[in-house]
């Protein structure tokens, strides 16, 4: 029987152990599986000096392979491995509603200054990589399992372009080829004995062996301004004159508010705007249409096609920008939009002054779901719809988030979802839908969950947005992420309330109704530096670190960056979640069942306390989760449990305190005669009681 990729990786590393007596350190958090190698030394910095070949070999031997079934093919989705079929009438992929997701950008999450040279090197003094790789990502799996994570959510993995790149490394969202992996994720320790694709396969196999699923991010709405498709399909993109590119800016429409979605009622005003007219006139026909002979010559002979098109035809691909009218964001210089239709939008072409107007980017053409043309770009659609099946068949992924899926033509979105589920009827889809009001639309489209607005609501404890988010979640048509931060937002530990706030919401998120726990890489060690200043950020969030920190002012989405795995209290949140995960697992059926849920309201006016409860009909037990959202002061509060008393047949004892984010000795009072329960909650404290 052929070796699995994880076994092949193990054998390659094992044979090189003699080469590993080098200066190579890792943070102690990377040893959540208790490595005890003979060379292991714990340094005063709390880093571990190790032989990397022995370290990674031992991880595979002792933590991963003991769970492997020899006859099983782990390059299938976990649902296919377990032969899980969804019932007739059910939507496949609903397993994600039960999951705890961990969002990771591998090049950052598994990065470390291994040779202690005070720089993060693509190739260090020992010719090893210090940015993240698929192989190094394996060492985080024990830590994630400890925290209750069962789904690895991977930010884009595809090869991206460095043309007009942002930062030191460029953005993984500037995809140059959907079907090639990012070569920067290759591990030098394997040399040429293992391909990049095999290393990703090994990571997926390891996850599946450990009963963790793998979800990827795909970006079918945009592509890099320098990409592999331009050579054969220049008409799939939008072009402007190269000598005018420096003056390219997003048009501003006077008389309309900022950051509004394009709607038919606005479009006449948009097209009559002089700044919009200026903008549209910048666009040109593609180089093949303009000069077929010259383009064919360049295509066959040029070593830098984009540069030569610019030089000889004065043409350049137009940058993308926000699909919201009057959004203040500047153009996204590293990416462009696909031309989804081969004609102008049906609803707005009547407003064009030039009936021979070349294809152009505007708010309506971006929102192809609302403003479709009449001639679908069929070949492009087929290419985009094949992305997920390729990753299913090659790597055995379990689910996907569709970036800007809300802006795709409805027919294309259906193609993408249907083709993936034809391959695997239990494949999960996550909608990049931030507005809970649109959850019903996402449900109809075939999504299982939406991102939602938790990242904005949860940090705003003083405005009671966290209360509104928790108490209102049960009424949303699809579950949302229970998350306090994402790769695009400010860090929760960097906000007012710091570590106390971060711990409180991270624990609370594990036990909320109609919400799916979501942990952003670095959140577990109270990282304060944002990865990107995309949403709900200020420029100051980029400079949260001390000025002498190696990564001061850096953004992980674009720059060399390593998570601060040596932070003080770095084990704290993982230890908390280690205990809470067992409570979550024991009560998961009730957490998922809205009929078992009962909100807990507190009688104090404007109380910072919030609470949820669940009732198990079979055991007649109740689970009570209460939190003090005041992260600076303790509170005294009380709540009625009358509805729970009736469900539980008038219980008269408390059972036991399962968890407290403070010491377990902090007591709560007995019932009063009227059935109320009284709490003394410390600042940011979460209590979990079963009775």
C-alpha positions as CSV (number, residue, x, y, z in Angstrom):
1,X,0.0,0.0,0.0
2,X,1.3,3.4,-0.9
3,X,2.4,5.7,1.9
4,X,0.1,8.6,2.8
5,X,1.6,12.1,2.4
6,X,1.9,12.5,6.2
7,X,3.9,9.2,6.4
8,X,6.1,10.3,3.5
9,X,6.8,13.6,5.2
10,X,7.6,11.7,8.4
11,X,10.1,9.4,6.6
12,X,11.9,12.3,4.9
13,X,12.3,14.2,8.1
14,X,13.4,11.2,10.0
15,X,16.2,10.5,7.6
16,X,17.6,14.0,8.1
17,X,17.6,14.0,11.9
18,X,21.5,13.9,11.9
19,X,21.4,17.3,10.1
20,X,19.3,19.0,12.8
21,X,21.9,19.8,15.4
22,X,21.6,23.5,14.6
23,X,20.5,26.7,16.2
24,X,16.7,26.2,15.9
25,X,14.2,27.4,18.4
26,X,10.4,27.4,18.6
27,X,8.0,29.0,21.2
28,X,6.9,26.7,24.0
29,X,3.3,27.0,22.8
30,X,4.3,24.9,19.8
31,X,4.9,22.0,22.2
32,X,1.3,21.5,23.4
33,X,1.9,17.8,22.8
34,X,4.8,17.5,25.2
35,X,7.9,16.8,23.1
36,X,10.7,15.3,25.2
37,X,13.6,15.0,22.7
38,X,17.0,14.3,24.1
39,X,18.4,17.6,22.8
40,X,15.5,19.7,24.2
41,X,16.5,22.8,26.1
42,X,14.2,25.4,27.6
43,X,15.8,28.8,27.2
44,X,15.3,31.8,29.5
45,X,13.2,33.4,26.7
46,X,10.8,30.4,27.1
47,X,11.7,29.2,23.6
48,X,12.7,25.6,23.1
49,X,16.0,24.8,21.5
50,X,15.4,21.7,19.4
51,X,16.5,19.5,16.5
52,X,13.8,20.5,14.0
53,X,13.9,17.2,12.1
54,X,13.5,15.1,15.3
55,X,10.8,17.6,16.6
56,X,8.5,17.4,13.6
57,X,9.1,13.6,13.2
58,X,8.2,13.1,16.8
59,X,5.0,15.2,16.4
60,X,3.9,13.0,13.5
61,X,4.9,9.7,15.2
62,X,3.5,10.4,18.7
63,X,0.6,12.8,18.1
64,X,-0.8,12.2,14.6
65,X,-0.1,8.7,13.3
66,X,-1.4,6.8,16.4
67,X,-4.9,8.0,15.3
68,X,-4.5,6.9,11.7
69,X,-6.5,4.0,10.2
70,X,-4.1,2.3,7.8
71,X,-6.7,1.5,5.1
72,X,-8.3,4.9,5.1
73,X,-7.7,7.6,2.4
74,X,-7.5,10.9,4.3
75,X,-7.4,13.0,1.1
76,X,-11.2,13.0,1.1
77,X,-13.5,15.3,3.1
78,X,-14.1,14.2,6.7
79,X,-17.7,13.6,5.8
80,X,-16.7,11.3,3.0
81,X,-14.3,9.5,5.3
82,X,-17.0,9.0,7.8
83,X,-19.6,8.3,5.1
84,X,-21.9,11.0,6.4
85,X,-24.9,11.7,4.3
86,X,-27.3,14.5,4.9
87,X,-31.0,13.6,5.1
88,X,-33.4,14.3,2.3
89,X,-34.5,17.9,2.4
90,X,-31.5,18.9,4.5
91,X,-28.7,21.2,3.2
92,X,-25.3,19.6,3.1
93,X,-22.5,21.1,5.1
94,X,-24.5,21.9,8.2
95,X,-21.7,20.3,10.2
96,X,-20.1,23.8,10.3
97,X,-22.9,24.9,12.6
98,X,-21.4,22.7,15.3
99,X,-17.8,23.7,14.7
100,X,-15.2,25.8,16.4
101,X,-13.2,27.5,13.6
102,X,-9.6,28.8,13.8
103,X,-8.7,31.4,11.1
104,X,-5.1,31.3,10.0
105,X,-2.8,32.8,7.4
106,X,-0.2,30.0,7.4
107,X,2.8,32.2,6.5
108,X,2.2,34.2,9.7
109,X,0.7,31.7,12.1
110,X,3.6,29.3,11.8
111,X,6.4,31.9,11.5
112,X,9.2,32.3,13.9
113,X,12.7,33.7,14.2
114,X,14.2,30.2,14.5
115,X,17.9,31.2,14.5
116,X,17.4,34.2,16.9
117,X,18.9,36.7,14.5
118,X,16.2,39.3,15.3
119,X,14.8,39.2,11.8
120,X,12.2,37.0,10.1
121,X,14.0,35.5,7.2
122,X,12.8,33.8,4.0
123,X,16.0,31.9,4.3
124,X,17.9,32.1,7.5
125,X,21.5,31.3,8.6
126,X,20.8,27.6,8.4
127,X,19.0,27.9,5.0
128,X,15.6,27.3,6.6
129,X,12.5,29.3,6.3
130,X,11.2,31.5,9.1
131,X,8.0,32.5,7.5
132,X,5.2,29.9,7.8
133,X,4.9,26.7,5.8
134,X,2.5,23.9,5.5
135,X,4.9,21.6,7.4
136,X,5.4,24.0,10.3
137,X,1.6,24.5,10.6
138,X,1.4,20.9,11.9
139,X,2.9,21.9,15.3
140,X,-0.1,24.2,16.0
141,X,-2.7,21.4,15.7
142,X,-2.2,20.1,19.3
143,X,-2.7,23.6,20.6
144,X,-5.8,24.0,18.5
145,X,-7.2,20.7,19.7
146,X,-6.6,21.7,23.2
147,X,-8.7,24.8,22.6
148,X,-11.6,22.8,21.1
149,X,-10.9,23.9,17.5
150,X,-12.2,21.3,15.0
151,X,-12.1,23.3,11.8
152,X,-9.0,25.0,10.3
153,X,-10.1,28.0,8.2
154,X,-7.3,28.9,5.8
155,X,-6.9,32.4,4.3
156,X,-6.0,32.3,0.6
157,X,-3.3,29.7,-0.3
158,X,-3.0,30.3,-4.0
159,X,0.0,31.8,-5.8
160,X,-0.3,35.5,-5.8
161,X,1.2,38.3,-7.8
162,X,3.9,40.8,-6.6
163,X,2.9,43.4,-9.2
164,X,2.0,46.6,-7.4
165,X,2.2,44.6,-4.2
166,X,1.4,45.9,-0.7
167,X,4.0,45.7,2.0
168,X,7.0,43.5,2.1
169,X,5.4,40.2,0.9
170,X,2.2,41.2,-0.9
171,X,-1.4,40.2,-0.3
172,X,-2.6,36.6,-0.6
173,X,-5.8,38.1,-2.0
174,X,-4.0,39.2,-5.1
175,X,-4.3,35.8,-6.7
176,X,-2.3,35.1,-9.9
177,X,-3.4,31.5,-10.4
178,X,-6.2,29.8,-8.5
179,X,-4.9,26.3,-9.1
180,X,-1.2,26.9,-8.0
181,X,-0.3,27.0,-4.4
182,X,1.7,29.8,-2.9
183,X,5.4,28.7,-3.4
184,X,6.4,30.6,-0.2
185,X,4.6,27.9,1.8
186,X,7.1,25.3,0.8
187,X,9.3,23.8,3.5
188,X,13.0,23.8,2.8
189,X,13.6,20.9,5.3
190,X,12.0,18.5,2.7
191,X,14.1,19.8,-0.1
192,X,13.1,18.4,-3.5
193,X,12.0,15.1,-1.9
194,X,8.4,16.4,-1.5
195,X,6.4,18.8,-3.6
196,X,4.6,21.8,-2.3
197,X,1.3,20.1,-3.2
198,X,2.2,17.0,-1.2
199,X,3.0,19.1,1.8
200,X,-0.4,20.7,1.7
201,X,-1.9,17.2,1.3
202,X,0.1,16.1,4.4
203,X,-1.4,19.0,6.4
204,X,-5.0,18.1,5.3
205,X,-4.4,14.4,6.1
206,X,-3.1,15.3,9.5
207,X,-6.2,17.4,10.2
208,X,-8.6,14.6,9.0
209,X,-6.7,12.0,11.1
210,X,-7.3,14.3,14.1
211,X,-10.9,14.7,13.1
212,X,-10.4,18.4,12.1
213,X,-11.9,19.8,9.0
214,X,-10.2,22.2,6.5
215,X,-12.0,25.2,5.0
216,X,-10.4,27.4,2.3
217,X,-11.0,31.0,1.2
218,X,-11.6,31.5,-2.6
219,X,-11.7,34.8,-4.4
220,X,-13.8,34.4,-7.6
221,X,-14.7,38.1,-8.0
222,X,-11.2,39.5,-8.3
223,X,-7.7,38.6,-9.7
224,X,-4.3,40.1,-9.4
225,X,-3.5,42.9,-11.9
226,X,-0.8,40.5,-13.1
227,X,-2.2,37.1,-13.5
228,X,-1.9,34.0,-15.7
229,X,-5.3,34.4,-17.4
230,X,-4.4,37.7,-19.1
231,X,-2.3,35.9,-21.7
232,X,-5.2,33.9,-23.2
233,X,-8.1,36.0,-22.0
234,X,-7.3,39.8,-22.0
235,X,-11.0,40.5,-22.6
236,X,-11.9,39.0,-19.2
237,X,-10.5,42.2,-17.6
238,X,-10.9,46.0,-17.7
239,X,-8.2,48.3,-19.2
240,X,-7.2,51.9,-19.0
241,X,-4.5,54.0,-20.6
242,X,-1.2,53.3,-18.8
243,X,-0.1,57.0,-18.9
244,X,-3.3,57.9,-17.0
245,X,-3.0,55.2,-14.4
246,X,-1.5,57.5,-11.7
247,X,-4.7,59.7,-11.9
248,X,-7.1,56.7,-11.5
249,X,-9.4,57.3,-8.6
250,X,-12.7,56.2,-7.4
251,X,-15.4,58.6,-8.6
252,X,-17.4,60.6,-6.0
253,X,-21.1,61.2,-6.5
254,X,-22.3,64.5,-5.0
255,X,-25.6,64.4,-3.4
256,X,-25.4,60.8,-2.3
257,X,-24.3,59.6,1.2
258,X,-21.1,57.8,1.8
259,X,-20.7,54.0,1.7
260,X,-24.1,53.0,0.3
261,X,-24.9,50.0,-1.8
262,X,-25.7,50.7,-5.4
263,X,-29.4,50.4,-6.1
264,X,-31.4,51.2,-9.2
265,X,-32.9,54.3,-7.7
266,X,-29.4,55.9,-7.4
267,X,-28.0,55.0,-10.8
268,X,-29.4,57.8,-12.9
269,X,-27.8,60.3,-10.5
270,X,-24.5,58.3,-10.6
271,X,-24.3,58.3,-14.3
272,X,-25.1,62.0,-14.6
273,X,-22.3,62.8,-12.2
274,X,-19.4,64.6,-14.0
275,X,-16.8,62.7,-11.9
276,X,-18.4,59.4,-13.0
277,X,-18.3,60.5,-16.6
278,X,-14.6,61.4,-16.3
279,X,-14.0,57.9,-14.7
280,X,-15.8,56.0,-17.5
281,X,-13.9,57.8,-20.2
282,X,-10.6,56.4,-18.9
283,X,-11.5,52.9,-20.0
284,X,-10.2,51.3,-23.2
285,X,-10.7,48.2,-25.2
286,X,-8.4,45.3,-24.3
287,X,-5.1,44.9,-26.1
288,X,-6.2,42.0,-28.2
289,X,-9.2,43.8,-29.5
290,X,-7.2,46.9,-30.3
291,X,-4.2,45.3,-32.0
292,X,-4.6,41.5,-32.5
293,X,-1.3,41.0,-34.4
294,X,0.8,42.9,-32.0
295,X,-0.9,41.2,-29.0
296,X,-0.3,37.8,-30.5
297,X,3.4,38.6,-31.1
298,X,3.7,39.8,-27.5
299,X,1.9,36.8,-26.1
300,X,4.3,34.4,-27.9
301,X,7.6,36.3,-27.4
302,X,7.4,38.6,-24.4
303,X,9.1,37.6,-21.1
304,X,7.1,40.3,-19.2
305,X,3.7,40.5,-21.0
306,X,2.2,43.1,-18.7
307,X,5.2,45.4,-19.0
308,X,5.3,45.1,-22.7
309,X,1.6,45.7,-23.1
310,X,2.0,48.9,-21.1
311,X,5.1,49.9,-23.1
312,X,3.9,49.2,-26.6
313,X,0.1,49.6,-26.3
314,X,-0.1,52.1,-23.5
315,X,-2.6,49.9,-21.7
316,X,-2.9,48.8,-18.1
317,X,-5.4,46.7,-16.1
318,X,-7.6,49.0,-14.0
319,X,-7.5,48.5,-10.2
320,X,-10.5,47.3,-8.3
321,X,-12.3,49.4,-5.7
322,X,-15.2,49.1,-3.2
323,X,-18.7,48.3,-4.5
324,X,-20.2,50.9,-2.2
325,X,-20.9,54.4,-3.6
326,X,-18.6,57.1,-2.1
327,X,-16.6,54.6,0.0
328,X,-13.5,56.5,1.2
329,X,-11.2,53.5,0.5
330,X,-8.7,54.2,-2.2
331,X,-8.4,51.8,-5.2
332,X,-7.0,48.3,-4.5
333,X,-4.0,48.6,-6.7
334,X,-2.9,45.0,-6.6
335,X,-6.2,43.4,-7.7
336,X,-8.8,43.9,-10.5
337,X,-12.3,42.7,-11.2
338,X,-13.3,39.9,-13.5
339,X,-15.5,41.0,-16.4
340,X,-18.5,38.7,-15.6
341,X,-20.6,39.8,-18.6
342,X,-19.4,40.5,-22.1
343,X,-21.8,43.5,-22.3
344,X,-22.8,46.4,-20.1
345,X,-25.3,46.0,-17.3
346,X,-28.8,45.7,-18.8
347,X,-30.4,48.2,-16.3
348,X,-27.9,51.0,-16.7
349,X,-26.4,50.9,-20.2
350,X,-29.1,53.4,-21.3
351,X,-27.2,56.1,-19.3
352,X,-24.0,55.8,-21.3
353,X,-23.2,58.7,-23.5
354,X,-21.0,56.7,-25.8
355,X,-22.8,53.7,-27.2
356,X,-19.5,52.1,-28.1
357,X,-18.1,52.6,-24.6
358,X,-15.4,50.0,-23.8
359,X,-16.0,47.8,-20.7
360,X,-15.6,49.7,-17.4
361,X,-15.6,49.2,-13.7
362,X,-18.3,51.1,-11.7
363,X,-20.5,50.4,-8.7
364,X,-23.1,48.6,-10.8
365,X,-20.7,46.4,-12.8
366,X,-19.1,45.3,-9.6
367,X,-22.4,44.2,-8.2
368,X,-23.1,41.8,-11.0
369,X,-25.8,40.1,-8.9
370,X,-27.9,43.3,-8.9
371,X,-26.9,44.6,-12.3
372,X,-26.3,41.7,-14.7
373,X,-25.6,41.9,-18.4
374,X,-27.3,39.8,-21.0
375,X,-24.1,37.9,-22.3
376,X,-22.6,35.8,-19.5
377,X,-18.8,35.3,-19.8
378,X,-19.4,31.5,-19.9
379,X,-15.8,30.4,-20.2
380,X,-14.8,32.5,-17.2
381,X,-17.8,31.2,-15.2
382,X,-16.7,27.6,-15.9
383,X,-13.2,28.3,-14.8
384,X,-14.4,29.9,-11.5
385,X,-16.9,27.1,-10.8
386,X,-14.1,24.5,-11.2
387,X,-11.9,26.0,-8.4
388,X,-13.5,24.2,-5.5
389,X,-13.8,20.9,-7.3
390,X,-10.1,21.0,-8.0
391,X,-9.3,21.5,-4.3
392,X,-11.8,18.8,-3.3
393,X,-10.3,16.3,-5.7
394,X,-6.7,17.2,-5.1
395,X,-6.6,17.9,-1.4
396,X,-9.9,16.7,0.1
397,X,-11.1,20.0,1.6
398,X,-14.3,20.2,3.6
399,X,-15.7,23.7,3.0
400,X,-15.1,27.1,1.6
401,X,-15.8,30.8,2.1
402,X,-16.6,32.7,-1.1
403,X,-15.0,36.1,-1.0
404,X,-17.4,38.8,-2.3
405,X,-19.9,36.0,-3.1
406,X,-22.7,38.5,-2.6
407,X,-21.5,40.4,-5.7
408,X,-21.4,37.4,-8.1
409,X,-24.1,36.8,-10.7
410,X,-26.7,34.6,-9.1
411,X,-26.4,31.9,-11.7
412,X,-22.6,31.7,-11.2
413,X,-22.9,31.5,-7.5
414,X,-25.4,28.6,-8.0
415,X,-22.9,26.9,-10.4
416,X,-20.1,27.2,-7.8
417,X,-22.2,25.7,-4.9
418,X,-23.9,23.0,-7.0
419,X,-20.6,21.7,-8.5
420,X,-19.0,21.5,-5.1
421,X,-21.9,19.6,-3.6
422,X,-22.1,17.3,-6.6
423,X,-18.6,16.3,-5.5
424,X,-19.4,16.1,-1.8
425,X,-23.0,16.5,-0.7
426,X,-21.8,17.5,2.8
427,X,-19.6,20.4,1.6
428,X,-20.0,23.6,3.7
429,X,-20.2,27.1,2.5
430,X,-19.6,30.3,4.5
431,X,-21.1,33.5,3.1
432,X,-19.1,36.8,3.3
433,X,-22.3,38.4,4.5
434,X,-21.8,40.9,7.3
435,X,-25.4,42.1,7.5
436,X,-27.6,39.7,9.6
437,X,-30.7,41.0,7.7
438,X,-29.4,39.2,4.6
439,X,-29.1,35.8,6.3
440,X,-32.3,34.6,4.7
441,X,-31.0,35.4,1.2
442,X,-27.8,33.5,2.0
443,X,-29.8,30.6,3.2
444,X,-31.8,30.4,0.0
445,X,-28.5,30.6,-2.0
446,X,-27.3,27.5,-0.3
447,X,-24.9,28.8,2.4
448,X,-24.7,27.2,5.8
449,X,-23.6,30.1,7.9
450,X,-22.7,33.8,7.4
451,X,-19.9,35.8,8.9
452,X,-22.3,38.3,10.4
453,X,-21.4,41.4,12.4
454,X,-20.1,39.9,15.6
455,X,-16.6,41.4,15.0
456,X,-18.2,44.9,15.2
457,X,-20.8,44.2,17.9
458,X,-18.9,42.2,20.5
459,X,-16.1,44.7,21.3
460,X,-18.7,47.4,22.0
461,X,-19.5,46.4,25.5
462,X,-20.2,49.9,26.8
463,X,-22.9,50.6,24.1
464,X,-24.5,47.2,25.0
465,X,-23.9,45.9,21.4
466,X,-22.6,42.6,22.8
467,X,-26.0,42.2,24.6
468,X,-27.9,43.0,21.4
469,X,-25.7,40.5,19.5
470,X,-26.2,37.7,21.9
471,X,-29.9,38.1,22.6
472,X,-30.7,38.8,19.0
473,X,-28.8,35.9,17.4
474,X,-31.6,33.4,17.9
475,X,-33.8,35.2,15.4
476,X,-31.3,35.2,12.5
477,X,-32.1,32.9,9.6
478,X,-28.5,31.4,9.6
479,X,-25.9,31.1,12.3
480,X,-23.3,33.8,12.4
481,X,-19.7,33.7,13.6
482,X,-19.3,34.3,17.3
483,X,-16.2,36.4,16.9
484,X,-14.6,39.4,18.4
485,X,-12.0,39.9,15.7
486,X,-11.1,38.8,12.2
487,X,-8.0,39.2,10.0
488,X,-9.5,42.5,8.7
489,X,-10.4,44.1,12.1
490,X,-8.8,45.6,15.2
491,X,-7.6,43.0,17.7
492,X,-9.9,42.4,20.7
493,X,-7.0,42.4,23.2
494,X,-5.9,45.8,21.7
495,X,-9.3,47.4,22.5
496,X,-10.5,49.1,25.7
497,X,-10.6,46.2,28.2
498,X,-7.6,44.4,26.9
499,X,-6.9,40.9,28.1
500,X,-9.9,40.8,30.3
501,X,-12.3,41.7,27.5
502,X,-10.5,39.2,25.1
503,X,-10.8,36.3,27.6
504,X,-14.4,37.1,28.5
505,X,-15.7,37.1,24.9
506,X,-13.6,34.2,23.8
507,X,-15.0,32.0,26.5
508,X,-18.6,33.3,26.1
509,X,-18.5,32.7,22.3
510,X,-18.1,28.9,22.9
511,X,-21.6,28.7,24.5
512,X,-24.0,31.0,22.6
513,X,-27.2,30.1,20.7
514,X,-27.2,30.2,16.8
515,X,-23.6,31.4,16.8
516,X,-20.5,29.5,15.6
517,X,-17.2,30.1,17.7
518,X,-14.5,31.7,15.5
519,X,-11.0,32.3,16.8
520,X,-8.6,34.5,14.8
521,X,-4.9,33.4,14.8
522,X,-3.1,35.3,17.6
523,X,-6.3,35.9,19.6
524,X,-5.3,33.0,21.8
525,X,-2.2,34.8,23.0
526,X,-3.8,38.2,23.3
527,X,-2.1,39.6,20.1
528,X,-2.8,43.4,19.9
529,X,-1.5,44.2,16.4
530,X,-4.1,44.1,13.7
531,X,-3.3,42.0,10.6
532,X,-5.0,44.5,8.3
533,X,-6.7,47.9,8.6
534,X,-9.7,46.8,6.5
535,X,-12.8,47.0,8.7
536,X,-13.5,48.8,12.0
537,X,-9.8,49.9,12.4
538,X,-8.0,53.1,12.8
539,X,-4.5,53.9,11.7
540,X,-3.5,53.7,15.4
541,X,-4.3,50.0,15.4
542,X,-1.3,49.5,13.1
543,X,1.0,50.9,15.9
544,X,-0.2,49.1,19.0
545,X,3.1,47.4,19.6
546,X,6.1,49.0,21.4
547,X,8.2,51.0,18.9
548,X,11.2,48.7,19.5
549,X,9.2,45.6,18.6
550,X,10.4,43.8,15.4
551,X,6.9,44.0,13.9
552,X,6.0,47.6,14.9
553,X,3.9,49.1,12.2
554,X,3.7,45.9,10.2
555,X,0.5,44.3,8.9
556,X,0.6,40.5,8.7
557,X,-1.6,40.5,5.6
558,X,1.2,42.2,3.6
559,X,4.4,42.1,5.7
560,X,6.7,39.6,7.4
561,X,5.1,39.0,10.7
562,X,5.1,36.4,13.5
563,X,2.5,36.0,16.2
564,X,3.8,37.0,19.7
565,X,3.7,33.5,21.0
566,X,5.9,34.5,24.0
567,X,3.4,37.0,25.3
568,X,2.9,36.9,29.1
569,X,-0.2,34.8,30.0
570,X,0.2,33.0,26.6
571,X,-1.2,29.7,27.9
572,X,-4.0,31.3,29.8
573,X,-6.8,31.4,27.2
574,X,-5.8,28.0,25.8
575,X,-6.2,26.6,29.3
576,X,-9.5,28.3,29.8
577,X,-10.9,27.0,26.5
578,X,-9.5,23.5,27.3
579,X,-12.0,23.3,30.1
580,X,-14.9,25.1,28.4
581,X,-14.7,22.8,25.3
582,X,-15.7,19.8,27.4
583,X,-18.8,21.7,28.7
584,X,-19.6,22.8,25.1
585,X,-19.3,19.2,23.8
586,X,-21.5,17.8,26.6
587,X,-24.2,20.4,25.9
588,X,-23.7,20.8,22.1
589,X,-27.1,19.3,21.2
590,X,-28.9,21.8,23.4
591,X,-26.7,24.8,22.2
592,X,-27.8,23.9,18.7
593,X,-31.5,23.5,19.6
594,X,-33.2,26.9,19.8
595,X,-36.1,25.3,21.6
596,X,-33.7,24.3,24.4
597,X,-32.5,27.9,24.8
598,X,-33.7,30.4,27.3
599,X,-32.2,33.9,27.6
600,X,-31.4,35.1,31.1
601,X,-32.3,38.7,31.9
602,X,-31.2,40.7,34.9
603,X,-33.4,43.0,36.8
604,X,-30.9,45.7,37.6
605,X,-31.4,48.7,35.4
606,X,-28.9,48.8,32.6
607,X,-27.0,45.8,34.1
608,X,-23.7,44.9,32.4
609,X,-24.6,41.2,33.1
610,X,-25.9,39.0,30.4
611,X,-26.8,35.3,30.4
612,X,-28.0,32.3,28.4
613,X,-29.3,29.0,29.5
614,X,-30.1,25.6,28.1
615,X,-32.4,22.8,29.2
616,X,-31.8,19.1,28.6
617,X,-35.2,17.4,28.3
618,X,-33.8,13.9,28.9
619,X,-31.7,14.6,31.9
620,X,-33.8,17.5,33.2
621,X,-30.6,19.4,33.8
622,X,-30.0,23.0,33.1
623,X,-26.9,24.9,32.0
624,X,-26.6,28.5,33.0
625,X,-23.9,30.8,31.5
626,X,-23.6,34.3,32.9
627,X,-21.0,37.0,32.2
628,X,-20.1,40.5,33.6
629,X,-19.4,42.6,30.5
630,X,-17.9,45.3,32.8
631,X,-14.2,44.6,32.4
632,X,-13.1,46.9,35.2
633,X,-15.5,46.5,38.1
634,X,-17.3,43.6,39.8
635,X,-21.1,43.6,40.0
636,X,-23.9,42.2,42.1
637,X,-26.9,41.1,40.1
638,X,-29.8,38.7,40.2
639,X,-32.1,37.1,37.6
640,X,-35.3,35.1,37.6
641,X,-35.1,31.4,36.7
642,X,-38.8,30.9,36.7
643,X,-39.0,29.5,33.2
644,X,-36.2,27.1,33.8
645,X,-37.7,26.0,37.1
646,X,-40.9,25.0,35.3
647,X,-39.0,23.1,32.6
648,X,-36.9,21.3,35.2
649,X,-39.8,20.3,37.4
650,X,-39.1,23.0,40.1
651,X,-35.4,22.2,40.8
652,X,-34.3,23.3,44.2
653,X,-30.5,22.9,44.1
654,X,-27.6,24.5,42.2
655,X,-25.7,21.4,41.2
656,X,-22.2,22.5,40.6
657,X,-20.1,25.3,39.3
658,X,-18.4,24.0,36.2
659,X,-16.3,26.9,35.3
660,X,-15.3,30.4,36.4
661,X,-12.9,32.7,34.8
662,X,-12.0,33.8,38.3
663,X,-11.2,31.5,41.2
664,X,-13.7,28.8,41.9
665,X,-14.2,29.9,45.5
666,X,-16.3,32.9,44.5
667,X,-19.8,31.9,45.6
668,X,-23.3,32.7,44.4
669,X,-26.3,32.8,46.7
670,X,-29.0,30.2,47.0
671,X,-32.4,30.8,45.6
672,X,-34.6,33.4,47.2
673,X,-38.1,32.3,47.9
674,X,-39.3,33.9,44.7
675,X,-36.9,31.8,42.6
676,X,-34.3,34.4,41.8
677,X,-30.6,33.7,41.7
678,X,-28.0,36.2,43.0
679,X,-24.5,36.6,41.6
680,X,-21.3,38.3,42.6
681,X,-19.4,38.6,39.3
682,X,-15.8,39.9,39.1
683,X,-14.7,42.2,36.3
684,X,-15.2,40.4,33.0
685,X,-16.0,37.1,34.8
686,X,-17.9,34.3,33.1
687,X,-19.6,31.6,35.2
688,X,-21.0,28.3,34.0
689,X,-23.3,26.4,36.3
690,X,-25.0,23.1,35.8
691,X,-28.0,22.2,38.0
